[in-house]
Amino acid sequence: MTVWIHRRPDSEVAAETAIATRPLAGVRLAVKDNVDVAGLPTTAACPAYAYIPEQDAAVVAALRSAGATVVGKTNLDQFATGLVGTRSPYGAVENALRPGYVSGGSSSGSAVAVARGEADIAIGTDTAGSGRVPAALHGIVGIKPTVGVVSTAGVVPACRSYDCVTIFAADLELAGRAMGVMAAGAGGRPWPPDVRLAAPPKPVVAVFSELPDLDPVWRNAFEWTVGALRERGAQIIEVDPEPFLAAAKLLYGGALVAERYSAVGEFVDSHIESVDPTVGSIIQAARDLPAHQLVTDLASLEKLRETAMASLAGADVLLTPTVPGHPTIAEVTADPIGENSRLGTYTNFCNLFDLCAVAVPAGMAGDAQFGVTVIARAFEDAVAFDVAALINADPEAPTPPESAWPLTIAPFHELVVFGAHLRGQPLEHQLIDLGARWAGPVRTSPRYRLAALDTIPPKPAVTRLPEGESGVSVAAERWLLSPAALGRFLAALPAPMQLGSVELEDGTWRTGFGCAGAAAETGKDISEYGGWRAALAAGAIG
């Protein structure tokens, strides 16, 4: 199987893996061969294009710094132009699970390396779906971040305006950890201060009212996934697919393909004998496009985006099948453009609309792996991640909240809560509505008094006692909020509640709820229970 273009000796990889001691210690990394690894050739699946970089691409450097070990460089559709995995002089990459079927592309080798267990994680790239299509066809996870938030420095461009670096892994937890490392160590586009850091527990999930080109067996698999989400509390709404699918056609059917010529067109013109015929025809066709057509298509794209985003008002995410079916290599050989275009039906619009996405497995469609993609607005990567985790929910292997990778780069503040804002309590919704993320239980240092105020609903008054007075450690919970969300929360906080610094049992200080001293004195002392929930259970509040 033509998975690798360059693979390092196993002994060399094993030696590096053994000495790694950092967060990704022992994690084997495959790198798509349009992404630089110092000292290894970068070919973009074109031997005549090859060069040897002196330094790692930013994302490779970030993962290596965290302890990951590069196994080698993987095959791809040449110049990342394709969704099939067959457009390479190094050979077509066959699907790891279905002999005779395509692997998906363009990040074909990267996905197969993970699916076959030859790497734990793999870097891909995604312009039209290359970091999602191969994931779906192999039953693995592919995370495509918001355009630009992960640096593309050291990546051979396909379409600079829309290229993203992606990650593949067998499960969502490892994919999230790896993406977090890449984002933190190879950041690009600044993260705004007002994004949601979590999906609500019962998200509103939009699905297309029509699903063109979807194989009937795959349609059943998609409907089963939607039904499972509904059973887990999601609200399902339908939206018109037309603006999304019309934008998808613009990526190759209009002047936007001119970006591909800008990236490598001059090389293709002068080395056409070294270029895959299908890839060459796509790139060269863009050479003589008039500039006014590009301006027109960009204006059309913006109108389609406005219409599509308006249709998603009130929805947290959009859920689609990742691909509509699984062609054989023979079918792609017979119709390389048509089959490729069909594979991009539900992926091509994503980067054009500045959306983020997480592709996850969702069971089987007949004999084929079936996958869905959770798509969210720009910078709502944590929302997409959470809904993807809901789809992959496994009570025996829950996805840890901290593995939601945007927390490595998104600005946030911590808030410690004690009573009505605890999970399951009457005012929890105020934090959920602000996109806050629950971050687990904590306790204060043993220096506090806990009282119940006579309010509706009852609220806790937590006050720090003076030196020498005996207090208790109070049970609490941490939430994470964006800076803007915390500001809105504080502005709406009713008297006598206030925010201040709270000392936790580990000696650190966090922002938390307090209460004006005079009001706290009027409350019923419930310190002996050590926390709000315990006091409720004992009937001490009410």
C-alpha positions as CSV (number, residue, x, y, z in Angstrom):
1,M,0.0,0.0,0.0
2,T,1.5,3.4,-1.1
3,V,0.9,5.2,2.2
4,W,4.4,6.6,2.8
5,I,6.6,8.8,0.5
6,H,9.4,8.8,3.0
7,R,9.4,6.7,6.2
8,R,12.1,6.9,8.8
9,P,13.7,3.7,10.1
10,D,11.8,2.0,12.9
11,S,14.9,2.0,15.1
12,E,15.3,5.7,14.8
13,V,11.6,6.4,15.6
14,A,11.7,4.0,18.5
15,A,14.8,5.6,20.0
16,E,13.2,9.1,19.9
17,T,9.9,7.8,21.3
18,A,11.6,6.1,24.2
19,I,13.3,9.3,25.4
20,A,10.3,11.6,25.0
21,T,9.0,12.9,28.3
22,R,6.6,15.7,27.3
23,P,2.8,15.8,27.0
24,L,2.7,13.9,23.7
25,A,5.5,11.5,24.7
26,G,5.3,8.2,22.8
27,V,2.9,9.6,20.3
28,R,3.9,8.7,16.7
29,L,3.2,11.4,14.1
30,A,2.7,11.1,10.4
31,V,3.1,14.2,8.3
32,K,1.4,14.9,5.0
33,D,4.1,15.5,2.4
34,N,3.0,19.1,1.6
35,V,4.1,20.0,5.2
36,D,7.8,20.6,6.0
37,V,9.8,18.3,8.2
38,A,13.4,19.5,8.6
39,G,15.8,17.2,6.7
40,L,13.1,15.2,4.9
41,P,12.1,16.0,1.3
42,T,8.8,17.8,0.8
43,T,7.4,16.6,-2.6
44,A,3.7,17.6,-2.5
45,A,3.5,14.2,-4.4
46,C,5.5,15.6,-7.3
47,P,9.1,14.4,-7.4
48,A,10.2,17.2,-9.7
49,Y,9.0,19.7,-7.1
50,A,10.9,18.2,-4.2
51,Y,13.1,20.3,-1.8
52,I,14.6,19.6,1.6
53,P,13.5,22.2,4.2
54,E,16.0,23.4,6.8
55,Q,13.3,23.7,9.5
56,D,10.0,22.2,10.5
57,A,6.7,23.7,9.6
58,A,5.2,25.5,12.6
59,V,2.7,22.8,13.3
60,V,5.4,20.0,13.2
61,A,7.7,22.0,15.5
62,A,4.8,22.5,18.0
63,L,4.0,18.7,18.1
64,R,7.7,17.8,18.3
65,S,8.2,20.2,21.1
66,A,5.4,18.4,23.0
67,G,7.1,15.1,22.5
68,A,5.6,13.6,19.4
69,T,7.9,11.7,17.1
70,V,7.8,12.0,13.3
71,V,7.4,8.6,11.6
72,G,7.6,9.9,8.1
73,K,5.9,11.8,5.2
74,T,2.7,10.5,3.7
75,N,1.3,10.3,0.2
76,L,-1.4,12.7,-1.0
77,D,-3.3,13.8,-4.0
78,Q,-0.7,15.9,-5.8
79,F,-0.5,19.5,-4.7
80,A,-3.4,18.7,-2.4
81,T,-5.7,18.9,-5.4
82,G,-8.3,16.2,-4.9
83,L,-10.5,14.3,-2.5
84,V,-9.9,10.8,-3.8
85,G,-6.3,9.8,-2.9
86,T,-5.5,8.5,-6.4
87,R,-3.7,11.5,-8.0
88,S,-0.1,10.7,-7.1
89,P,2.9,9.4,-9.0
90,Y,3.7,7.4,-5.9
91,G,0.6,5.4,-6.5
92,A,-3.1,5.5,-5.6
93,V,-3.7,5.1,-1.8
94,E,-6.2,2.3,-1.3
95,N,-8.7,2.4,1.5
96,A,-7.3,0.6,4.6
97,L,-10.6,-1.1,5.4
98,R,-12.1,-1.7,2.0
99,P,-9.7,-3.0,-0.7
100,G,-10.4,-1.6,-4.1
101,Y,-12.1,1.5,-2.7
102,V,-10.6,5.0,-2.5
103,S,-8.9,6.2,0.7
104,G,-10.2,9.8,0.3
105,G,-7.9,12.7,-0.1
106,S,-6.1,14.7,-0.4
107,S,-4.7,13.7,3.0
108,S,-4.9,10.1,1.9
109,G,-1.7,8.6,3.4
110,S,-2.1,10.5,6.7
111,A,-5.6,9.0,7.3
112,V,-4.5,5.5,6.3
113,A,-1.4,5.6,8.5
114,V,-3.7,6.3,11.5
115,A,-6.3,3.7,10.4
116,R,-3.6,1.0,10.1
117,G,-2.0,1.9,13.4
118,E,1.3,3.0,11.8
119,A,0.9,6.4,13.5
120,D,-1.1,7.7,16.4
121,I,-1.8,11.1,15.0
122,A,-1.3,12.5,11.5
123,I,-1.1,16.0,10.1
124,G,-3.3,16.7,7.1
125,T,-4.4,19.8,5.3
126,D,-7.9,20.9,4.3
127,T,-9.1,23.3,1.7
128,A,-12.2,21.5,0.3
129,G,-12.5,18.6,2.8
130,S,-9.1,16.9,2.7
131,G,-9.0,16.7,6.5
132,R,-12.5,15.3,6.8
133,V,-13.2,13.0,3.8
134,P,-10.4,10.5,4.5
135,A,-11.4,10.5,8.2
136,A,-15.0,9.5,7.3
137,L,-13.9,6.7,5.0
138,H,-11.7,5.2,7.7
139,G,-13.8,5.6,10.9
140,I,-11.4,8.0,12.5
141,V,-11.5,11.6,13.7
142,G,-10.5,14.6,11.7
143,I,-10.5,18.1,13.2
144,K,-10.5,21.1,10.9
145,P,-10.1,24.3,12.9
146,T,-11.4,27.8,12.1
147,V,-9.5,29.1,9.0
148,G,-6.2,30.8,10.1
149,V,-6.1,30.0,13.8
150,V,-3.4,27.4,13.2
151,S,-0.4,28.6,11.3
152,T,0.2,27.3,7.7
153,A,3.9,28.4,7.7
154,G,5.9,25.7,6.1
155,V,2.9,24.3,4.2
156,V,2.9,24.1,0.4
157,P,-0.2,26.2,-0.4
158,A,-3.2,25.0,-2.3
159,C,-5.5,28.0,-1.9
160,R,-3.9,30.4,0.6
161,S,-7.2,32.0,1.6
162,Y,-8.8,28.8,2.6
163,D,-6.1,26.3,3.6
164,C,-6.2,24.8,7.1
165,V,-3.8,22.4,8.9
166,T,-5.8,19.5,10.3
167,I,-5.2,16.5,12.6
168,F,-6.3,12.9,12.4
169,A,-6.5,10.5,15.3
170,A,-8.4,7.3,16.2
171,D,-10.4,9.1,18.9
172,L,-11.6,12.5,19.8
173,E,-9.6,12.9,23.0
174,L,-6.2,12.4,21.3
175,A,-7.2,14.5,18.3
176,G,-8.2,17.3,20.7
177,R,-5.0,17.2,22.6
178,A,-2.9,17.2,19.4
179,M,-4.9,20.1,17.9
180,G,-4.5,22.0,21.1
181,V,-0.7,21.6,21.0
182,M,-0.6,22.8,17.3
183,A,-2.9,25.7,18.0
184,A,-0.9,26.9,21.0
185,G,2.5,26.4,19.4
186,A,1.6,27.5,15.9
187,G,-1.0,30.1,16.3
188,G,-2.1,32.5,13.6
189,R,-5.4,34.4,13.5
190,P,-6.1,36.1,16.8
191,W,-8.9,34.6,18.9
192,P,-11.7,37.1,19.8
193,P,-12.7,37.7,23.4
194,D,-16.4,37.0,23.0
195,V,-16.8,33.4,21.8
196,R,-18.6,30.5,23.4
197,L,-16.4,28.0,25.1
198,A,-18.9,25.2,25.2
199,A,-22.0,23.8,23.6
200,P,-25.2,23.8,25.7
201,P,-26.1,20.4,27.2
202,K,-29.0,20.2,24.8
203,P,-27.7,21.8,21.6
204,V,-29.8,22.9,18.6
205,V,-28.5,20.9,15.7
206,A,-29.4,22.0,12.1
207,V,-29.6,19.4,9.3
208,F,-30.3,19.9,5.6
209,S,-33.9,19.5,4.5
210,E,-32.6,17.7,1.4
211,L,-29.5,15.5,1.0
212,P,-28.6,15.3,-2.6
213,D,-26.4,12.5,-4.0
214,L,-26.6,10.7,-0.7
215,D,-26.5,6.9,-1.1
216,P,-29.8,5.4,0.3
217,V,-27.9,3.1,2.7
218,W,-25.9,6.1,3.9
219,R,-29.1,8.2,4.3
220,N,-30.3,5.5,6.7
221,A,-27.1,5.8,8.7
222,F,-27.4,9.6,8.8
223,E,-31.0,9.4,10.0
224,W,-29.9,7.0,12.7
225,T,-27.2,9.4,13.9
226,V,-29.7,12.3,13.9
227,G,-32.1,10.1,15.9
228,A,-29.4,9.2,18.4
229,L,-28.6,12.9,18.9
230,R,-32.3,13.6,19.5
231,E,-32.4,10.9,22.2
232,R,-29.4,12.5,23.9
233,G,-31.3,15.8,24.2
234,A,-30.5,17.7,21.0
235,Q,-33.2,19.7,19.3
236,I,-33.1,19.1,15.5
237,I,-34.1,21.7,13.0
238,E,-34.0,21.7,9.2
239,V,-32.4,24.3,6.9
240,D,-32.3,24.8,3.1
241,P,-29.1,23.3,1.7
242,E,-29.1,25.4,-1.5
243,P,-26.8,28.3,-0.4
244,F,-24.3,25.9,1.1
245,L,-24.2,23.6,-2.0
246,A,-24.1,26.5,-4.4
247,A,-21.1,27.8,-2.6
248,A,-19.5,24.4,-2.8
249,K,-19.7,24.4,-6.5
250,L,-17.9,27.8,-6.7
251,L,-14.7,26.3,-5.3
252,Y,-13.9,24.5,-8.5
253,G,-16.6,25.5,-10.9
254,G,-15.8,29.3,-10.7
255,A,-12.8,31.6,-10.5
256,L,-11.8,30.8,-6.9
257,V,-9.7,28.0,-8.4
258,A,-7.4,30.8,-9.6
259,E,-5.7,30.5,-6.1
260,R,-4.5,27.1,-7.1
261,Y,-2.7,28.5,-10.1
262,S,-1.3,31.3,-8.0
263,A,0.2,28.7,-5.6
264,V,1.9,26.3,-8.1
265,G,0.7,27.3,-11.6
266,E,4.1,28.4,-12.9
267,F,5.7,25.2,-11.8
268,V,3.0,23.2,-13.4
269,D,3.3,25.1,-16.7
270,S,7.1,24.4,-16.8
271,H,6.9,20.8,-15.6
272,I,3.7,19.5,-17.1
273,E,5.2,16.2,-17.9
274,S,5.7,15.6,-14.1
275,V,2.2,16.5,-13.1
276,D,-0.8,14.2,-12.7
277,P,-3.0,14.9,-15.8
278,T,-6.1,15.6,-13.7
279,V,-4.3,17.9,-11.4
280,G,-2.6,19.7,-14.2
281,S,-5.9,20.2,-16.1
282,I,-7.5,21.7,-12.9
283,I,-4.6,24.1,-12.2
284,Q,-3.9,25.1,-15.8
285,A,-7.6,25.8,-16.4
286,A,-7.4,28.6,-13.9
287,R,-4.5,30.4,-15.7
288,D,-6.5,32.4,-18.1
289,L,-9.5,33.2,-15.9
290,P,-10.4,37.0,-16.1
291,A,-10.0,39.0,-13.0
292,H,-13.5,40.3,-13.2
293,Q,-14.8,36.7,-12.8
294,L,-13.0,36.3,-9.6
295,V,-14.5,39.6,-8.3
296,T,-17.9,38.5,-9.3
297,D,-17.6,35.0,-7.7
298,L,-16.3,36.5,-4.5
299,A,-19.4,38.8,-4.4
300,S,-21.7,35.8,-5.1
301,L,-19.9,33.8,-2.3
302,E,-20.5,36.6,0.2
303,K,-24.2,36.7,-0.6
304,L,-24.5,32.9,-0.3
305,R,-22.7,33.1,3.0
306,E,-25.1,35.7,4.4
307,T,-28.1,33.6,3.3
308,A,-26.6,30.4,4.8
309,M,-25.7,32.0,8.1
310,A,-29.1,33.6,8.4
311,S,-30.6,30.1,8.0
312,L,-28.5,28.9,10.9
313,A,-29.7,31.6,13.3
314,G,-30.7,29.8,16.5
315,A,-28.7,26.7,15.7
316,D,-25.6,25.8,17.6
317,V,-24.1,23.6,14.8
318,L,-24.9,22.1,11.4
319,L,-24.6,18.4,11.0
320,T,-24.0,16.8,7.6
321,P,-22.9,13.4,6.3
322,T,-19.2,13.9,5.6
323,V,-19.4,12.2,2.2
324,P,-22.4,11.0,0.2
325,G,-20.9,7.6,-0.7
326,H,-17.7,5.6,-1.2
327,P,-16.5,5.1,-4.8
328,T,-14.1,2.4,-5.9
329,I,-10.7,3.2,-7.4
330,A,-12.0,2.0,-10.7
331,E,-15.0,4.4,-10.6
332,V,-12.7,7.3,-9.9
333,T,-10.4,6.2,-12.7
334,A,-13.4,6.2,-15.1
335,D,-14.7,9.6,-14.0
336,P,-12.0,11.4,-12.0
337,I,-13.6,14.8,-12.0
338,G,-17.2,13.7,-11.4
339,E,-16.5,11.3,-8.5
340,N,-14.2,13.8,-6.9
341,S,-16.8,16.5,-7.1
342,R,-19.4,14.2,-5.5
343,L,-17.2,13.5,-2.6
344,G,-17.0,17.2,-1.8
345,T,-20.7,17.8,-1.8
346,Y,-20.9,18.4,2.0
347,T,-17.3,19.6,2.6
348,N,-16.5,22.2,-0.1
349,F,-18.5,25.1,1.4
350,C,-17.0,24.9,4.9
351,N,-13.8,27.0,4.5
352,L,-15.4,29.3,2.0
353,F,-17.9,30.3,4.7
354,D,-15.2,30.5,7.4
355,L,-16.6,27.7,9.4
356,C,-14.9,25.1,11.7
357,A,-15.6,21.4,11.7
358,V,-15.1,18.1,13.4
359,A,-15.5,14.8,11.4
360,V,-16.3,11.8,13.5
361,P,-17.2,8.2,12.9
362,A,-20.9,7.3,13.2
363,G,-21.1,3.6,12.7
364,M,-21.5,1.7,9.4
365,A,-23.3,2.2,6.2
366,G,-23.6,-1.3,4.9
367,D,-20.0,-2.5,4.5
368,A,-18.6,1.0,4.6
369,Q,-17.5,3.2,7.4
370,F,-19.9,6.1,7.9
371,G,-19.0,9.5,9.3
372,V,-20.7,12.8,10.0
373,T,-19.3,16.3,10.3
374,V,-20.2,18.8,13.0
375,I,-19.8,22.3,11.6
376,A,-19.9,25.5,13.6
377,R,-19.3,29.2,13.2
378,A,-15.8,30.7,13.1
379,F,-14.1,30.4,16.5
380,E,-16.9,28.2,17.9
381,D,-14.5,25.2,17.6
382,A,-15.3,24.2,21.2
383,V,-19.0,24.0,20.4
384,A,-18.3,21.8,17.4
385,F,-16.0,19.6,19.6
386,D,-18.7,19.2,22.3
387,V,-21.4,18.1,19.9
388,A,-18.9,15.7,18.2
389,A,-18.3,14.3,21.7
390,L,-22.1,13.9,22.1
391,I,-22.3,11.9,18.9
392,N,-19.4,9.7,20.0
393,A,-20.7,9.5,23.6
394,D,-19.4,6.4,25.4
395,P,-20.3,6.2,29.1
396,E,-17.3,4.0,29.7
397,A,-14.8,6.4,28.0
398,P,-16.1,10.0,28.4
399,T,-14.3,12.8,26.6
400,P,-12.6,14.9,29.3
401,P,-13.8,18.5,29.3
402,E,-10.2,19.8,29.2
403,S,-9.5,18.1,25.9
404,A,-11.6,20.7,24.1
405,W,-8.6,22.1,22.3
406,P,-9.6,25.8,21.9
407,L,-8.9,26.2,25.6
408,T,-5.2,26.2,24.8
409,I,-5.6,29.5,22.9
410,A,-9.0,31.1,23.5
411,P,-8.9,33.8,26.2
412,F,-11.0,32.9,29.2
413,H,-11.6,33.7,32.9
414,E,-12.4,31.2,35.6
415,L,-15.4,31.7,37.9
416,V,-15.9,29.7,41.1
417,V,-19.6,29.2,42.0
418,F,-21.1,27.9,45.2
419,G,-24.9,27.6,45.0
420,A,-27.6,28.4,42.5
421,H,-25.1,28.4,39.6
422,L,-23.8,24.9,40.3
423,R,-24.6,22.2,37.7
424,G,-28.2,21.3,37.8
425,Q,-29.2,24.3,40.0
426,P,-31.7,26.9,39.1
427,L,-29.3,29.6,37.7
428,E,-26.9,27.3,35.8
429,H,-28.7,28.4,32.6
430,Q,-27.2,31.9,33.0
431,L,-23.7,30.5,32.5
432,I,-24.8,28.1,29.8
433,D,-26.4,30.9,27.9
434,L,-23.1,32.8,28.0
435,G,-21.3,29.8,26.4
436,A,-19.5,29.0,29.7
437,R,-17.7,25.7,30.1
438,W,-18.0,23.6,33.2
439,A,-14.5,22.7,34.5
440,G,-15.1,20.5,37.4
441,P,-15.5,20.6,41.2
442,V,-13.1,22.4,43.6
443,R,-13.0,23.3,47.2
444,T,-11.9,26.5,49.0
445,S,-9.2,26.7,51.7
446,P,-10.6,26.1,55.2
447,R,-11.0,29.8,55.9
448,Y,-14.7,30.4,54.9
449,R,-18.2,30.7,56.2
450,L,-21.2,29.5,54.1
451,A,-24.6,31.0,54.7
452,A,-28.0,30.8,52.8
453,L,-29.6,34.1,51.9
454,D,-33.4,34.4,52.0
455,T,-33.7,35.1,48.2
456,I,-35.6,33.5,45.3
457,P,-34.0,31.2,44.5
458,P,-31.9,30.9,47.7
459,K,-28.3,32.0,47.1
460,P,-25.1,31.3,49.1
461,A,-23.1,33.9,50.9
462,V,-19.5,32.9,51.1
463,T,-17.3,35.1,53.3
464,R,-13.6,34.7,54.2
465,L,-13.1,34.8,58.0
466,P,-10.4,36.9,59.7
467,E,-7.1,35.4,60.9
468,G,-7.6,33.2,64.0
469,E,-11.2,32.4,63.3
470,S,-12.1,28.8,62.5
471,G,-13.7,28.3,59.1
472,V,-14.6,25.4,56.7
473,S,-13.6,24.3,53.3
474,V,-16.6,24.9,51.0
475,A,-17.4,22.7,48.0
476,A,-17.7,24.7,44.7
477,E,-17.4,24.3,41.0
478,R,-15.3,26.0,38.3
479,W,-16.7,27.5,35.1
480,L,-14.7,29.0,32.2
481,L,-16.1,32.1,30.5
482,S,-14.8,34.3,27.7
483,P,-13.8,37.8,28.9
484,A,-16.9,39.4,27.2
485,A,-19.1,36.8,28.8
486,L,-17.7,37.4,32.3
487,G,-18.3,41.1,31.8
488,R,-21.9,40.6,30.8
489,F,-22.4,38.3,33.8
490,L,-20.9,40.8,36.2
491,A,-23.0,43.6,34.8
492,A,-26.2,41.6,35.5
493,L,-25.2,40.4,39.0
494,P,-27.8,41.5,41.5
495,A,-27.0,42.9,44.9
496,P,-25.8,41.8,47.4
497,M,-23.9,39.3,45.3
498,Q,-20.4,40.3,44.1
499,L,-17.3,38.8,42.6
500,G,-14.0,38.8,44.3
501,S,-11.0,36.6,44.9
502,V,-11.4,33.1,46.5
503,E,-8.6,31.0,47.9
504,L,-8.8,27.3,46.9
505,E,-7.5,24.4,48.9
506,D,-4.4,24.2,46.8
507,G,-3.5,27.8,47.8
508,T,-4.3,29.4,44.4
509,W,-6.7,32.3,44.1
510,R,-9.6,32.5,41.6
511,T,-12.5,34.8,40.8
512,G,-15.5,33.7,42.7
513,F,-18.8,34.6,44.2
514,G,-18.8,36.6,47.4
515,C,-21.4,38.6,49.3
516,A,-21.5,42.0,50.9
517,G,-20.6,41.6,54.6
518,A,-23.8,43.0,56.1
519,A,-26.0,40.9,53.9
520,A,-24.0,37.7,54.6
521,E,-24.5,38.2,58.4
522,T,-28.3,38.0,57.9
523,G,-28.1,34.6,56.2
524,K,-28.6,31.3,57.8
525,D,-25.2,29.7,58.7
526,I,-24.9,26.4,56.9
527,S,-21.1,26.0,57.1
528,E,-21.4,22.7,59.0
529,Y,-22.6,21.0,55.7
530,G,-19.4,22.1,53.8
531,G,-21.3,22.9,50.7
532,W,-24.6,23.9,49.0
533,R,-25.6,20.5,47.7
534,A,-25.0,18.8,51.1
535,A,-27.1,21.5,52.8
536,L,-29.9,21.0,50.2
537,A,-29.8,17.3,50.8
538,A,-30.1,17.8,54.5
539,G,-33.1,20.1,54.1
540,A,-31.1,23.0,55.6
541,I,-32.1,25.4,52.8
542,G,-35.6,26.5,51.9
